[in-house]
């Protein structure tokens, strides 16, 4: 099974740490963010890694080469950073069959295996890791509505008036149909190709989309201050 990591962004909010390196090589708890991502994906059974690179992508290629812990690594270039759906469309040209995707700035200690189990058992085209958050936080990310039984009924990116407080948490299981949906996605008002819009297109075409609620934690490292938060959580995980 392939594991896709989206790591093309410039990471402007991580300045000055990303002035001379890509965000994926910023260290958290003594190792780069991408190493955390690779370890997470290998833990759920991935046997090939596909990394979407852009900003200072050569640095990432130089750091990891063509394999990580004997698992092949393939790189896909995203010359313009136009959103997650745009990046995922690039990756889909290199994947085969069911695959999982993790945002390249996420560190997780969570029930990711449950996402894969639900995906396989439900014959879904997409299965999302979601978390119930405050309405304030829901306004700043991708919001998911469900039928109350785990079936996803809709998604919307950064809504001013959230229809629910379930949000995506950066880990997904997909079938290849998502690549076609990404290709059909139109730019949002922000000028980006949004992943929630692509998944919503799957729903509109009659595909099954499932959601699994987070157990544990999955943290998006957006700013330098987030590093301390994640390192504290990693320390707590070890203590247990």
GICORDA-V661471 format. One record per residue. N is the residue number from 1. RES is the residue in three letters. PHI is phi in whole degrees, -180 to 180 (NA if undefined). OMEGA is omega in degrees with one decimal (NA if undefined). BURIAL is # if it has 24 or more other C-alpha atoms within 12 Angstrom, else .. Layout:
n: (N,N)
res: (RES,RES)
phi: (PHI,PHI)
omega: (OMEGA,OMEGA)
burial: (BURIAL,BURIAL)
This chain:
n: (1,2,3,4,5,6,7,8,9,10,11,12,13,14,15,16,17,18,19,20,21,22,23,24,25,26,27,28,29,30,31,32,33,34,35,36,37,38,39,40,41,42,43,44,45,46,47,48,49,50,51,52,53,54,55,56,57,58,59,60,61,62,63,64,65,66,67,68,69,70,71,72,73,74,75,76,77,78,79,80,81,82,83,84,85,86,87,88,89,90,91,92,93,94,95,96,97,98,99,100,101,102,103,104,105,106,107,108,109,110,111,112,113,114,115,116,117,118,119,120,121,122,123,124,125,126,127,128,129,130,131,132,133,134,135,136,137,138,139,140,141,142,143,144,145,146,147,148,149,150,151,152,153,154,155,156,157,158,159,160,161,162,163,164,165,166,167,168,169,170,171,172,173,174,175,176,177,178,179,180,181,182,183,184,185,186,187,188,189,190,191,192,193,194,195,196,197,198,199,200,201,202,203,204,205,206,207,208,209,210,211,212,213,214,215,216,217,218,219,220,221,222,223,224,225,226,227,228,229,230,231,232,233,234,235,236,237,238,239,240)
res: (UNK,UNK,UNK,UNK,UNK,UNK,UNK,UNK,UNK,UNK,UNK,UNK,UNK,UNK,UNK,UNK,UNK,UNK,UNK,UNK,UNK,UNK,UNK,UNK,UNK,UNK,UNK,UNK,UNK,UNK,UNK,UNK,UNK,UNK,UNK,UNK,UNK,UNK,UNK,UNK,UNK,UNK,UNK,UNK,UNK,UNK,UNK,UNK,UNK,UNK,UNK,UNK,UNK,UNK,UNK,UNK,UNK,UNK,UNK,UNK,UNK,UNK,UNK,UNK,UNK,UNK,UNK,UNK,UNK,UNK,UNK,UNK,UNK,UNK,UNK,UNK,UNK,UNK,UNK,UNK,UNK,UNK,UNK,UNK,UNK,UNK,UNK,UNK,UNK,UNK,UNK,UNK,UNK,UNK,UNK,UNK,UNK,UNK,UNK,UNK,UNK,UNK,UNK,UNK,UNK,UNK,UNK,UNK,UNK,UNK,UNK,UNK,UNK,UNK,UNK,UNK,UNK,UNK,UNK,UNK,UNK,UNK,UNK,UNK,UNK,UNK,UNK,UNK,UNK,UNK,UNK,UNK,UNK,UNK,UNK,UNK,UNK,UNK,UNK,UNK,UNK,UNK,UNK,UNK,UNK,UNK,UNK,UNK,UNK,UNK,UNK,UNK,UNK,UNK,UNK,UNK,UNK,UNK,UNK,UNK,UNK,UNK,UNK,UNK,UNK,UNK,UNK,UNK,UNK,UNK,UNK,UNK,UNK,UNK,UNK,UNK,UNK,UNK,UNK,UNK,UNK,UNK,UNK,UNK,UNK,UNK,UNK,UNK,UNK,UNK,UNK,UNK,UNK,UNK,UNK,UNK,UNK,UNK,UNK,UNK,UNK,UNK,UNK,UNK,UNK,UNK,UNK,UNK,UNK,UNK,UNK,UNK,UNK,UNK,UNK,UNK,UNK,UNK,UNK,UNK,UNK,UNK,UNK,UNK,UNK,UNK,UNK,UNK,UNK,UNK,UNK,UNK,UNK,UNK,UNK,UNK,UNK,UNK,UNK,UNK)
phi: (NA,-82,-123,-98,-124,-93,-140,-96,-65,-80,67,-63,-73,-94,-58,-87,-65,-101,-68,-126,-158,-72,-57,-64,-101,-68,-87,-130,56,86,-148,-62,-53,-65,-63,-57,-63,-63,-61,-62,-68,-64,-68,-104,101,-68,-120,-156,-111,-120,-113,-88,-119,-152,-60,51,-62,-61,-65,-68,-61,-65,-73,-110,65,-100,-159,-134,48,68,-101,-61,-122,-117,-114,-123,-91,-116,-67,-113,-87,-114,114,-67,-66,-64,-65,-67,-58,-62,-67,-63,-70,-112,-101,-141,75,-59,-144,-115,-134,-133,-62,-73,-116,-104,-117,-129,-135,-149,-84,-67,-61,-65,-63,-65,-60,-62,-59,-71,-74,-94,58,-82,-91,-152,-134,-115,-85,-131,-139,-85,-128,-72,-64,-62,-69,-62,-71,-109,-151,-81,-100,-119,-109,-131,-90,87,-121,100,-83,-82,-110,-178,-140,-148,-92,48,-78,-66,-128,-59,-76,-157,-116,-89,-128,-72,-124,86,-125,-142,-114,-135,-100,-58,-58,-64,-63,-66,-63,-63,-66,-88,-68,-101,-61,-80,-62,-80,82,-117,-90,-90,-63,-57,-65,-65,-66,-63,-65,-59,-60,-62,-87,93,-77,-85,-128,-118,-132,-124,-78,-62,-122,104,-152,-144,-115,-90,-88,-104,-133,-52,-64,-67,-62,-61,-62,-67,-63,-64,-66,-64,-62,-64,-64,-67,-58,-70)
omega: (179.3,173.4,-178.2,175.2,178.5,-173.6,-175.3,-172.3,-178.4,177.8,-175.9,179.8,178.0,177.0,5.6,-174.3,-178.5,177.7,-176.7,179.1,174.2,-177.8,-177.8,179.0,171.9,-174.7,173.9,-178.7,173.2,176.8,-176.4,176.4,-178.9,176.0,174.7,-179.6,-179.2,178.9,179.1,-178.1,177.4,-179.2,178.6,170.9,178.4,177.6,170.7,-179.3,175.6,-174.2,175.9,-176.8,178.4,179.8,-179.6,-178.5,178.6,178.1,178.8,178.7,179.6,-177.5,-171.4,-179.4,-173.7,174.3,174.7,-177.1,178.0,175.2,-178.8,176.7,175.7,-177.7,176.3,-176.0,170.2,-173.9,176.7,-179.0,-172.3,176.6,-175.5,179.1,176.8,178.3,-178.2,175.8,178.0,-177.5,-175.1,176.7,-175.5,-176.6,-177.9,177.0,178.8,177.1,175.5,-179.1,177.4,175.1,-170.8,177.2,-179.6,171.2,-171.9,164.2,-166.8,-176.7,-176.3,177.3,178.4,178.0,178.6,179.2,179.0,-178.5,-176.6,-176.5,-175.5,-177.1,-179.4,172.1,176.5,175.3,-170.4,167.8,-176.5,178.1,175.8,-174.7,176.7,177.9,179.4,179.4,-179.2,-180.0,-172.5,-176.7,-179.4,-176.1,-176.5,170.2,-177.1,177.4,-178.9,-179.4,-179.5,176.8,-179.4,179.3,179.0,176.3,175.9,-176.7,173.5,-177.9,176.5,178.7,-171.7,176.6,174.9,177.1,172.4,-178.8,177.4,-176.3,166.0,177.8,-174.4,166.0,-173.8,162.7,-176.3,179.7,-179.3,179.3,178.1,178.6,177.6,-179.6,-179.4,-177.1,177.6,179.7,176.8,177.0,177.8,-178.3,-179.0,174.9,-169.6,178.3,175.6,177.9,178.9,179.1,177.0,175.9,174.7,178.4,-178.3,-179.8,175.9,178.3,177.0,176.9,-176.0,176.8,176.0,-177.0,-177.2,165.6,-172.5,179.4,176.9,-169.2,178.4,-178.8,-176.1,-174.1,-179.3,-179.6,179.0,-178.4,179.2,-179.7,-178.7,179.7,176.3,179.9,177.2,176.4,177.8,179.2,178.7,-179.8,179.9,NA)
burial: (#,#,#,#,#,#,#,#,#,#,#,.,.,#,.,.,#,#,.,.,#,#,#,#,#,#,#,#,.,.,.,#,#,#,#,#,#,#,#,#,#,#,.,#,.,#,#,#,#,#,#,#,#,#,#,#,#,.,#,#,#,.,.,#,.,.,.,#,.,.,.,.,#,#,#,#,#,#,.,.,#,#,#,#,#,#,#,#,#,#,#,#,#,#,#,.,.,#,#,#,#,#,#,#,#,#,#,#,#,#,#,#,#,#,#,#,#,#,#,.,.,.,.,#,#,#,#,#,#,#,#,#,.,.,.,.,.,#,.,.,#,#,#,#,#,#,.,.,.,#,#,#,#,#,#,#,#,#,#,.,.,#,.,#,#,#,#,#,#,#,#,#,#,#,#,#,#,#,#,#,#,#,#,.,#,.,.,.,.,.,.,.,#,#,#,#,#,#,#,#,#,#,#,.,.,.,#,#,#,#,#,#,#,#,.,.,#,#,#,#,#,#,.,#,.,.,#,.,.,#,#,.,.,#,.,.,.,.,.,.)
